Amino acid sequence: MAGSYLTALAARVVAGAFSGLLRGMIAGYARKITPPHLAGKALAVALAGTPVALSVGTPLGSLAGTWAGWRWTFTGLSVLAAVLVVWVVTAVPNVPGRQPESRKTLLRVLGIPGLRPVLAVVFTWMLAHNILYTYAAPFLAHTGVPGRVDTVLLVFGLASLAGIYATGILVGRALRSQVLTSLAGFAIAALALGLAGDSPTVFYATTVLWGLAFGGAATQLQTASADAADTDTAQAMVTVVWNLAIFGGAALGGALMTSAGAGAFPWVLLTLAALALVIVTAARRHAFPPGSRTVRHTTTSAC
């Protein structure tokens, strides 16, 4: 219904605010409504919507926008959202929230051992990811590799689904190893893009590796934060830092495009991935301890 840019921008702000609220609650809620031994898999399933949307939404959005125009495309999304609301109200169970007197302040939650390293890894990893994801089109043009951006993102999204599947199986038993493996895979993909990204074989192979590494990231990092700090406030902090990384990736990627060009992306990604690997390696006591973790229920503040 927007008739001006300001109206569209205001709608974007409202949508972003409620999206952030939902992301802060959904991890704890998914773990709360399932038995403890299935909590890791439940979280993986609940967060699978993101890579599915990334892999399917981009080509579908482009197709719908071309076929029906952007207004009817957003109208369709509104109808789908309304249907989803009805489905949630009728099918999803309610759970008790946390009592006000039992809630911890932001500073107390931030002081919980293990949470700060998790947040640091969220920021560095997602900052690197969003540089490449936001500027996939100019980077593809820089490499000269044949193909369309929506095809590249589709390959990335399908690989992400495989990453989610593996994470759902192993997240309760080998979280530290999974995070280290995913970050190492991301770093290897960045290095390969920097050394031979103009090769179609290397480019699409690294896109698959990028997707595999990223697919389980949300589940791995939100599980780590939930294990380190059993509170919704910690999950909200993860959401805030994640969105700051999205903004930062767009801003830093734009600055790199202006100053050094898209060819600098892989080396910046490699540096950020290496920093995240150092943080995970060092944070072995509270944030990313070795061995199996006892999955605890997190509570939701409102459902």
LUMFI-938207 format. One record per residue (C-alpha): residue in three letters; x, y, z. Coordinates in pm, 1 decimal, padded with zeros to 6 digits, m for minus. Layout:
REM LUMFI-938207
REC,ALA,X,Y,Z
...
***
This chain:
REM LUMFI-938207
REC,MET,00000.0,00000.0,00000.0
REC,ALA,00304.0,00227.4,00013.9
REC,GLY,00271.6,00542.6,m00188.5
REC,SER,00611.1,00686.8,m00099.9
REC,TYR,00958.1,00577.2,m00002.7
REC,LEU,00910.1,00695.1,00357.4
REC,THR,00599.1,00478.2,00395.8
REC,ALA,00784.8,00176.0,00261.7
REC,LEU,01078.9,00251.4,00491.7
REC,ALA,00848.9,00278.6,00796.1
REC,ALA,00691.5,m00056.5,00707.4
REC,ARG,01039.3,m00203.9,00679.6
REC,VAL,01126.0,m00077.9,01030.0
REC,VAL,00809.3,m00230.9,01177.8
REC,ALA,00868.1,m00560.9,00999.7
REC,GLY,01230.9,m00566.7,01112.7
REC,ALA,01135.6,m00498.9,01474.8
REC,PHE,00891.0,m00788.0,01490.0
REC,SER,01125.6,m01014.6,01296.5
REC,GLY,01392.0,m00950.9,01559.3
REC,LEU,01143.3,m01019.9,01838.7
REC,LEU,01043.8,m01348.6,01678.2
REC,ARG,01404.9,m01458.9,01623.7
REC,GLY,01480.0,m01386.3,01987.8
REC,MET,01196.9,m01615.1,02103.5
REC,ILE,01187.2,m01896.3,01850.1
REC,ALA,01500.0,m02083.5,01959.7
REC,GLY,01393.7,m02111.7,02323.4
REC,TYR,01037.5,m02193.4,02224.1
REC,ALA,01142.1,m02475.1,01989.5
REC,ARG,01352.0,m02630.3,02266.9
REC,LYS,01074.5,m02581.0,02523.2
REC,ILE,00801.0,m02775.2,02338.9
REC,THR,01013.5,m03083.0,02273.1
REC,PRO,01170.8,m03352.2,02495.5
REC,PRO,01526.0,m03263.8,02609.1
REC,HIS,01687.9,m03536.0,02395.8
REC,LEU,01525.7,m03388.4,02082.9
REC,ALA,01592.0,m03022.4,02163.8
REC,GLY,01889.9,m02991.5,01928.0
REC,LYS,01702.6,m03145.4,01636.7
REC,ALA,01396.7,m02932.2,01712.0
REC,LEU,01608.6,m02619.3,01695.2
REC,ALA,01761.0,m02732.2,01365.1
REC,VAL,01415.2,m02794.4,01218.5
REC,ALA,01277.1,m02463.6,01346.0
REC,LEU,01566.9,m02265.3,01198.5
REC,ALA,01561.7,m02454.5,00867.3
REC,GLY,01318.5,m02196.0,00734.9
REC,THR,01595.2,m01940.1,00688.8
REC,PRO,01809.0,m02124.5,00429.9
REC,VAL,01493.7,m02259.5,00265.6
REC,ALA,01370.3,m01903.5,00227.0
REC,LEU,01711.0,m01791.2,00100.9
REC,SER,01730.4,m02066.9,m00158.4
REC,VAL,01368.5,m02059.1,m00273.1
REC,GLY,01257.7,m01705.6,m00192.7
REC,THR,01506.6,m01523.2,m00413.4
REC,PRO,01417.9,m01694.8,m00743.7
REC,LEU,01045.3,m01705.5,m00655.5
REC,GLY,01048.3,m01338.1,m00559.2
REC,SER,01216.4,m01243.8,m00885.3
REC,LEU,00972.1,m01455.7,m01084.5
REC,ALA,00664.9,m01321.3,m00902.9
REC,GLY,00787.2,m00962.5,m00930.9
REC,THR,00837.5,m01000.3,m01304.8
REC,TRP,00507.4,m01178.2,m01358.6
REC,ALA,00272.1,m00986.2,m01129.4
REC,GLY,00463.5,m00679.1,m01009.0
REC,TRP,00602.3,m00608.3,m00664.3
REC,ARG,00271.5,m00487.2,m00514.4
REC,TRP,00090.4,m00813.7,m00583.3
REC,THR,00397.9,m01005.4,m00467.2
REC,PHE,00384.1,m00834.8,m00127.9
REC,THR,00007.2,m00881.6,m00118.9
REC,GLY,00064.2,m01255.1,m00157.1
REC,LEU,00318.0,m01248.4,00127.1
REC,SER,00063.1,m01070.8,00347.4
REC,VAL,m00195.1,m01340.3,00278.1
REC,LEU,00057.8,m01612.4,00358.1
REC,ALA,00146.1,m01436.9,00684.6
REC,ALA,m00221.9,m01422.5,00782.6
REC,VAL,m00260.8,m01794.5,00710.3
REC,LEU,00047.3,m01863.9,00921.1
REC,VAL,m00098.8,m01668.2,01213.5
REC,VAL,m00415.8,m01878.1,01202.4
REC,TRP,m00210.1,m02196.7,01185.2
REC,VAL,00000.6,m02096.9,01486.5
REC,VAL,m00305.7,m02002.6,01692.5
REC,THR,m00483.8,m02329.3,01618.5
REC,ALA,m00196.2,m02580.5,01611.3
REC,VAL,00101.1,m02463.1,01816.4
REC,PRO,00100.8,m02538.3,02191.6
REC,ASN,00132.9,m02270.8,02454.2
REC,VAL,00416.4,m02274.0,02707.6
REC,PRO,00465.0,m02091.9,03038.7
REC,GLY,00681.5,m01782.5,03029.7
REC,ARG,00943.9,m01671.8,03277.9
REC,GLN,00813.9,m01482.6,03581.5
REC,PRO,00920.9,m01115.1,03596.0
REC,GLU,01104.1,m01158.2,03926.1
REC,SER,01318.1,m01438.5,03780.1
REC,ARG,01440.9,m01240.1,03480.5
REC,LYS,01800.3,m01117.5,03472.1
REC,THR,01913.8,m00772.9,03362.0
REC,LEU,02100.8,m00729.4,03035.9
REC,LEU,02430.5,m00661.6,03213.6
REC,ARG,02394.7,m00970.6,03433.9
REC,VAL,02320.2,m01187.5,03132.3
REC,LEU,02612.5,m01038.5,02940.3
REC,GLY,02835.2,m01123.7,03234.9
REC,ILE,02750.3,m01495.1,03220.4
REC,PRO,03069.0,m01689.7,03135.7
REC,GLY,03069.2,m01810.5,02778.0
REC,LEU,02812.7,m01574.3,02630.5
REC,ARG,03051.4,m01301.9,02515.0
REC,PRO,03267.4,m01540.0,02307.2
REC,VAL,02954.7,m01678.9,02142.6
REC,LEU,02839.7,m01327.0,02053.3
REC,ALA,03186.3,m01245.1,01917.5
REC,VAL,03177.0,m01551.3,01692.3
REC,VAL,02825.1,m01463.8,01576.9
REC,PHE,02938.9,m01116.3,01476.3
REC,THR,03263.7,m01208.4,01300.5
REC,TRP,03120.7,m01511.2,01117.7
REC,MET,02798.4,m01343.2,01006.0
REC,LEU,02983.1,m01023.9,00913.4
REC,ALA,03197.7,m01228.0,00675.5
REC,HIS,02899.3,m01421.5,00540.9
REC,ASN,02692.2,m01112.3,00470.5
REC,ILE,02969.6,m00935.8,00282.7
REC,LEU,02964.4,m01214.6,00026.2
REC,TYR,02589.9,m01280.8,00037.1
REC,THR,02491.9,m00913.8,m00000.8
REC,TYR,02735.7,m00851.7,m00285.8
REC,ALA,02707.0,m01187.9,m00459.4
REC,ALA,02617.2,m01018.7,m00789.4
REC,PRO,02922.6,m00790.5,m00817.9
REC,PHE,03152.1,m01067.3,m00695.8
REC,LEU,03012.4,m01304.7,m00959.8
REC,ALA,03071.4,m01035.3,m01220.6
REC,HIS,03426.2,m00985.2,m01089.0
REC,THR,03512.8,m01352.2,m01129.5
REC,GLY,03369.5,m01373.7,m01480.9
REC,VAL,03216.8,m01711.6,m01400.7
REC,PRO,02909.1,m01780.1,m01618.6
REC,GLY,02577.2,m01806.2,m01440.8
REC,ARG,02306.9,m01599.1,m01275.8
REC,VAL,02301.0,m01479.4,m00917.7
REC,ASP,01974.8,m01659.5,m00837.6
REC,THR,02133.2,m01984.1,m00961.1
REC,VAL,02433.2,m01930.4,m00733.4
REC,LEU,02206.5,m01858.5,m00437.3
REC,LEU,01997.5,m02165.2,m00517.3
REC,VAL,02310.6,m02384.0,m00507.2
REC,PHE,02409.4,m02214.5,m00182.0
REC,GLY,02064.5,m02269.8,m00031.9
REC,LEU,02045.7,m02636.7,m00124.0
REC,ALA,02388.7,m02695.2,00028.5
REC,SER,02268.8,m02511.8,00340.1
REC,LEU,01989.1,m02765.4,00381.3
REC,ALA,02248.9,m03043.2,00392.8
REC,GLY,02438.0,m02843.5,00654.7
REC,ILE,02123.5,m02812.9,00863.7
REC,TYR,02058.2,m03185.7,00839.5
REC,ALA,02407.6,m03270.6,00962.5
REC,THR,02380.2,m03016.0,01242.2
REC,GLY,02048.0,m03156.6,01359.1
REC,ILE,02204.4,m03500.1,01394.5
REC,LEU,02524.2,m03396.0,01572.3
REC,VAL,02448.5,m03072.1,01757.0
REC,GLY,02379.2,m03240.3,02091.1
REC,ARG,02693.1,m03453.6,02080.1
REC,ALA,02969.3,m03254.6,01914.0
REC,LEU,02883.6,m02884.1,01913.3
REC,ARG,03241.3,m02758.4,01946.3
REC,SER,03364.9,m02984.1,01666.3
REC,GLN,03076.5,m02875.6,01445.3
REC,VAL,03144.5,m02505.3,01493.2
REC,LEU,03516.7,m02550.7,01428.0
REC,THR,03447.5,m02763.1,01118.5
REC,SER,03192.7,m02516.0,00980.7
REC,LEU,03424.9,m02220.6,01033.2
REC,ALA,03716.2,m02409.2,00879.5
REC,GLY,03498.5,m02494.5,00579.0
REC,PHE,03402.3,m02130.0,00541.4
REC,ALA,03768.1,m02025.2,00564.3
REC,ILE,03869.5,m02282.5,00301.7
REC,ALA,03592.2,m02158.0,00072.6
REC,ALA,03714.0,m01799.2,00111.7
REC,LEU,04073.8,m01902.7,00039.5
REC,ALA,03968.2,m02098.3,m00269.9
REC,LEU,03767.0,m01801.4,m00398.3
REC,GLY,04067.6,m01576.9,m00347.9
REC,LEU,04312.5,m01808.1,m00524.7
REC,ALA,04099.2,m01952.7,m00805.6
REC,GLY,03753.5,m01797.2,m00790.7
REC,ASP,03755.2,m01735.0,m01165.7
REC,SER,03735.9,m02109.7,m01230.8
REC,PRO,03372.3,m02220.2,m01268.8
REC,THR,03449.1,m02555.9,m01104.9
REC,VAL,03618.4,m02393.1,m00806.9
REC,PHE,03354.8,m02121.7,m00780.1
REC,TYR,03056.5,m02356.5,m00762.9
REC,ALA,03242.2,m02607.5,m00543.6
REC,THR,03319.1,m02329.4,m00295.6
REC,THR,02957.7,m02213.9,m00313.7
REC,VAL,02853.9,m02562.7,m00201.7
REC,LEU,03113.8,m02557.6,00076.3
REC,TRP,02997.2,m02209.4,00179.8
REC,GLY,02638.0,m02333.9,00200.4
REC,LEU,02732.7,m02645.9,00396.4
REC,ALA,02926.1,m02434.9,00646.1
REC,PHE,02655.3,m02171.9,00682.8
REC,GLY,02354.1,m02404.2,00692.0
REC,GLY,02398.8,m02513.5,01051.3
REC,ALA,02543.1,m02184.7,01179.2
REC,ALA,02220.1,m02050.5,01329.7
REC,THR,02147.6,m02377.0,01511.7
REC,GLN,02505.5,m02418.3,01630.2
REC,LEU,02544.2,m02064.5,01760.9
REC,GLN,02200.5,m02037.4,01918.9
REC,THR,02251.8,m02375.0,02084.5
REC,ALA,02586.6,m02253.2,02218.3
REC,SER,02427.4,m01936.2,02356.3
REC,ALA,02138.2,m02132.5,02508.3
REC,ASP,02380.0,m02374.8,02674.9
REC,ALA,02598.6,m02090.8,02803.4
REC,ALA,02309.9,m01873.1,02926.7
REC,ASP,01971.3,m02037.6,02982.2
REC,THR,01763.3,m01726.0,02923.1
REC,ASP,01567.7,m01560.0,02643.4
REC,THR,01771.2,m01243.7,02692.7
REC,ALA,02078.2,m01425.9,02562.3
REC,GLN,01886.2,m01536.1,02252.6
REC,ALA,01772.5,m01178.4,02199.3
REC,MET,02136.2,m01066.6,02219.0
REC,VAL,02227.0,m01322.0,01953.6
REC,THR,01952.6,m01178.6,01732.7
REC,VAL,02073.4,m00821.3,01786.8
REC,VAL,02436.1,m00909.1,01711.7
REC,TRP,02329.1,m01117.2,01409.2
REC,ASN,02137.7,m00821.9,01265.4
REC,LEU,02427.2,m00586.2,01339.7
REC,ALA,02644.1,m00823.3,01136.5
REC,ILE,02393.6,m00810.5,00848.9
REC,PHE,02409.9,m00431.1,00854.2
REC,GLY,02785.9,m00436.9,00899.8
REC,GLY,02832.9,m00679.7,00611.5
REC,ALA,02639.7,m00452.1,00378.0
REC,ALA,02831.4,m00143.7,00496.6
REC,LEU,03176.6,m00302.7,00494.6
REC,GLY,03111.0,m00473.1,00161.4
REC,GLY,03006.4,m00140.2,00011.9
REC,ALA,03320.6,00026.7,00143.9
REC,LEU,03535.4,m00252.1,00001.0
REC,MET,03360.9,m00223.5,m00334.3
REC,THR,03444.7,00145.8,m00345.2
REC,SER,03802.6,00123.1,m00220.3
REC,ALA,03946.3,m00213.3,m00325.5
REC,GLY,03684.6,m00382.1,m00542.2
REC,ALA,03511.6,m00716.5,m00511.4
REC,GLY,03844.0,m00897.8,m00542.7
REC,ALA,03920.5,m00805.1,m00181.4
REC,PHE,03618.9,m00995.7,m00047.8
REC,PRO,03778.8,m01340.7,m00009.2
REC,TRP,04074.4,m01208.3,00190.3
REC,VAL,03854.7,m01009.6,00427.3
REC,LEU,03630.8,m01316.1,00468.7
REC,LEU,03935.3,m01532.3,00540.6
REC,THR,04061.0,m01287.6,00803.6
REC,LEU,03724.2,m01274.8,00982.0
REC,ALA,03686.2,m01654.7,00968.1
REC,ALA,04034.9,m01698.2,01113.8
REC,LEU,03947.0,m01458.4,01396.9
REC,ALA,03629.6,m01655.5,01471.3
REC,LEU,03830.6,m01979.5,01472.6
REC,VAL,04073.3,m01831.5,01725.5
REC,ILE,03783.1,m01728.3,01952.1
REC,VAL,03620.7,m02073.2,01938.5
REC,THR,03953.6,m02247.6,01997.9
REC,ALA,04025.0,m02032.8,02303.6
REC,ALA,03671.2,m02047.5,02449.6
REC,ARG,03676.9,m02415.8,02538.6
REC,ARG,03569.1,m02384.2,02903.2
REC,HIS,03226.4,m02218.3,02892.5
REC,ALA,03127.1,m02114.4,02537.9
REC,PHE,03241.4,m02407.4,02322.8
REC,PRO,03350.4,m02690.8,02554.3
REC,PRO,03453.1,m03026.7,02409.8
REC,GLY,03235.7,m03335.2,02444.5
REC,SER,02860.7,m03378.5,02472.0
REC,ARG,02637.2,m03117.1,02625.8
REC,THR,02330.8,m03176.0,02838.7
REC,VAL,02061.7,m02986.5,02651.0
REC,ARG,01862.9,m02767.3,02882.2
REC,HIS,01522.6,m02618.4,02820.8
REC,THR,01513.1,m02247.0,02762.3
REC,THR,01199.8,m02056.2,02843.4
REC,THR,01013.2,m01805.6,02635.6
REC,SER,00895.3,m01476.2,02772.7
REC,ALA,00574.8,m01476.3,02571.9
REC,CYS,00403.4,m01728.2,02344.9
***
